[in-house]
């Protein structure tokens, strides 16, 4: 298992857990970040900038420090 911030562009996985404070957890859930959903990193900004991710059919730009709270399991084969 790894966290979303460690994935490279083109890599994907399944959201396993979200380890954040309650307010961020609810915000992420409202954006579609739910346990069991497939997530893919589309782009990564330089110099530890934000991540462009795709959850289902929704594209979201997420701060890297927020992405560290999202635990990712390997994509099933």
C-alpha positions as CSV (number, residue, x, y, z in Angstrom):
1,X,0.0,0.0,0.0
2,X,1.1,3.5,-0.7
3,X,-0.5,7.0,-0.6
4,X,-1.8,9.0,-3.5
5,X,1.1,11.5,-3.4
6,X,3.5,8.7,-4.2
7,X,1.9,7.6,-7.5
8,X,3.3,8.8,-10.8
9,X,1.3,10.1,-13.8
10,X,-0.4,7.2,-15.5
11,X,-0.5,5.0,-12.4
12,X,-3.8,4.0,-10.8
13,X,-5.1,2.1,-7.8
14,X,-8.1,1.6,-5.5
15,X,-8.8,4.0,-2.6
16,X,-8.3,1.8,0.5
17,X,-8.6,4.5,3.3
18,X,-8.6,8.2,4.0
19,X,-6.7,9.2,7.1
20,X,-7.5,12.9,7.6
21,X,-9.4,15.2,9.9
22,X,-13.1,15.1,9.6
23,X,-13.6,18.3,7.6
24,X,-11.1,17.2,4.9
25,X,-12.6,13.7,4.9
26,X,-16.1,15.2,4.2
27,X,-14.8,17.5,1.5
28,X,-13.0,14.6,-0.3
29,X,-16.1,12.4,0.0
30,X,-18.2,15.2,-1.6
31,X,-15.7,15.3,-4.5
32,X,-16.1,11.5,-5.0
33,X,-13.2,10.1,-3.0
34,X,-14.7,7.0,-1.6
35,X,-13.2,3.7,-0.4
36,X,-13.2,1.1,-3.2
37,X,-13.2,3.7,-6.0
38,X,-10.6,3.5,-8.7
39,X,-8.3,6.6,-8.9
40,X,-5.7,7.5,-11.5
41,X,-3.0,10.2,-11.5
42,X,-3.3,12.1,-14.8
43,X,-0.6,14.8,-14.2
44,X,1.8,15.9,-11.5
45,X,3.0,19.5,-11.3
46,X,6.7,20.2,-10.9
47,X,8.3,21.1,-7.6
48,X,5.9,19.1,-5.5
49,X,2.9,21.0,-6.8
50,X,-0.6,19.7,-7.0
51,X,-1.8,16.4,-8.6
52,X,-4.4,16.2,-11.3
53,X,-6.3,13.0,-10.5
54,X,-9.3,11.2,-12.0
55,X,-11.9,9.5,-9.7
56,X,-14.4,7.7,-11.9
57,X,-15.2,10.1,-14.6
58,X,-14.4,13.3,-12.6
59,X,-11.1,15.1,-12.9
60,X,-9.8,16.9,-9.7
61,X,-6.7,18.9,-8.9
62,X,-5.6,18.1,-5.4
63,X,-2.9,19.5,-3.2
64,X,-0.1,17.0,-2.6
65,X,-0.3,17.4,1.2
66,X,-3.9,16.4,1.0
67,X,-3.1,13.5,-1.3
68,X,-0.8,12.0,1.4
69,X,-3.9,11.2,3.5
70,X,-5.4,9.0,0.8
71,X,-4.1,5.4,1.1
72,X,-4.1,3.5,-2.2
73,X,-4.1,-0.3,-2.7
74,X,-2.6,-1.8,-5.9
75,X,-5.0,-2.0,-8.8
76,X,-6.4,-5.5,-9.1
77,X,-5.1,-7.5,-12.1
